[in-house]
Amino acid sequence: MKENRKVLVAVVALAAVAALLLGIWYVSRPQVQEGSKTLVVEIVHTDESAKEFTCHTDEEYLGPVLVAEGLIEGEEGPYGLYITAADGETAEGNQWWCVTRDGQMVETGVDATPVADGDHFELTMSTY
């Protein structure tokens, strides 16, 4: 009987921790903005030349905007859309497209990066 009580207490404690973590995630997740938005996407190439594109969209996330505007090509991976090319330049070897918002690296894939009116994103060819 004592052992069953210990197991029950452990299960309840584990459920409480899981509920707490779920609540923290829910409160801190990226927020989306619905409706018409204007955002700027700057693409910085290997030769450090840059082009800016102004996008008007009702999309909630960056990935569909970039695809609809024809700015990127990519392939689906385990973490969503992986950018293989931007503005006609393909990442090769140890190159990859770094996505930032106002100079700060985004911590989500483009499919999970919310967009808001007035956002400025940069796609910069990088190497590891």
C-alpha positions as CSV (number, residue, x, y, z in Angstrom):
1,M,0.0,0.0,0.0
2,K,2.9,2.4,0.9
3,E,4.6,1.7,-2.4
4,N,1.4,2.4,-4.4
5,R,1.1,5.7,-2.6
6,K,4.7,6.6,-3.6
7,V,4.0,5.8,-7.2
8,L,0.8,7.8,-7.2
9,V,2.6,10.8,-5.6
10,A,5.3,10.5,-8.3
11,V,2.8,10.4,-11.1
12,V,0.9,13.4,-9.8
13,A,4.2,15.3,-9.4
14,L,5.2,14.5,-12.9
15,A,1.8,15.5,-14.3
16,A,2.1,18.8,-12.4
17,V,5.6,19.5,-13.8
18,A,4.4,18.7,-17.3
19,A,1.4,21.0,-16.9
20,L,3.7,23.8,-15.6
21,L,6.0,23.4,-18.6
22,L,3.1,23.4,-21.0
23,G,1.8,26.6,-19.4
24,I,5.2,28.3,-19.7
25,W,5.5,27.3,-23.4
26,Y,1.9,28.6,-24.1
27,V,2.6,32.0,-22.5
28,S,6.1,32.5,-24.1
29,R,5.4,31.1,-27.6
30,P,5.8,33.5,-30.6
31,Q,2.6,35.5,-31.2
32,V,1.0,35.8,-34.6
33,Q,-0.7,38.9,-36.0
34,E,-3.6,38.4,-38.3
35,G,-4.5,40.6,-41.3
36,S,-2.7,42.6,-43.9
37,K,1.0,43.2,-43.2
38,T,3.9,44.9,-44.9
39,L,7.3,43.6,-44.3
40,V,10.8,44.0,-45.8
41,V,13.0,41.1,-46.6
42,E,16.7,41.9,-47.3
43,I,18.8,39.2,-49.0
44,V,22.6,39.5,-48.5
45,H,24.5,37.5,-51.0
46,T,28.0,35.9,-50.7
47,D,29.6,38.9,-52.4
48,E,27.9,41.1,-49.7
49,S,25.6,42.7,-52.2
50,A,22.1,43.2,-50.8
51,K,18.6,43.5,-52.2
52,E,15.5,44.6,-50.4
53,F,12.1,43.2,-51.2
54,T,8.8,44.7,-49.8
55,C,6.1,42.1,-49.2
56,H,2.4,42.6,-48.6
57,T,0.7,39.6,-47.0
58,D,-2.0,38.2,-44.9
59,E,0.2,35.2,-44.0
60,E,1.0,34.6,-40.3
61,Y,4.4,33.0,-40.8
62,L,7.5,34.0,-42.8
63,G,8.0,30.8,-44.8
64,P,4.8,31.0,-46.9
65,V,5.5,34.7,-47.6
66,L,9.0,34.0,-48.9
67,V,7.7,31.1,-51.1
68,A,4.7,33.1,-52.4
69,E,7.0,36.0,-53.3
70,G,9.4,33.7,-55.1
71,L,12.3,34.8,-53.0
72,I,13.5,31.4,-51.8
73,E,13.6,27.7,-52.8
74,G,13.8,25.0,-50.2
75,E,13.1,21.5,-49.1
76,E,11.1,20.1,-46.3
77,G,13.2,18.8,-43.4
78,P,12.6,17.5,-39.9
79,Y,12.3,21.1,-38.7
80,G,10.2,22.5,-41.5
81,L,11.3,24.3,-44.7
82,Y,15.1,24.5,-45.1
83,I,16.2,27.3,-47.4
84,T,18.4,26.1,-50.2
85,A,18.4,29.2,-52.4
86,A,17.5,32.8,-52.0
87,D,17.2,35.4,-54.8
88,G,18.7,32.9,-57.2
89,E,21.8,32.1,-55.1
90,T,22.1,28.5,-53.9
91,A,23.9,27.5,-50.7
92,E,26.6,24.9,-51.5
93,G,28.9,22.9,-49.3
94,N,29.2,24.5,-45.9
95,Q,27.0,27.5,-46.8
96,W,23.6,28.2,-45.3
97,W,21.0,31.0,-45.2
98,C,20.9,32.7,-41.8
99,V,17.6,34.3,-41.0
100,T,17.5,37.3,-38.7
101,R,14.8,39.9,-37.7
102,D,16.2,43.4,-37.3
103,G,19.7,41.9,-36.9
104,Q,18.7,39.3,-34.2
105,M,18.9,35.6,-35.2
106,V,15.4,34.0,-35.2
107,E,15.2,30.9,-33.0
108,T,12.5,29.2,-35.1
109,G,12.4,27.9,-38.7
110,V,10.9,30.1,-41.3
111,D,7.6,28.1,-41.2
112,A,7.3,28.9,-37.5
113,T,8.5,32.5,-37.5
114,P,5.5,34.8,-37.1
115,V,5.4,38.0,-39.1
116,A,4.0,41.4,-38.0
117,D,3.4,44.6,-39.9
118,G,6.6,46.5,-40.2
119,D,9.0,43.6,-39.7
120,H,12.4,43.6,-41.3
121,F,14.0,40.2,-42.0
122,E,17.4,39.5,-43.3
123,L,18.5,36.4,-45.2
124,T,22.3,36.3,-45.2
125,M,24.5,33.7,-46.9
126,S,26.7,32.3,-44.1
127,T,29.3,29.5,-43.7
128,Y,30.0,27.2,-40.9
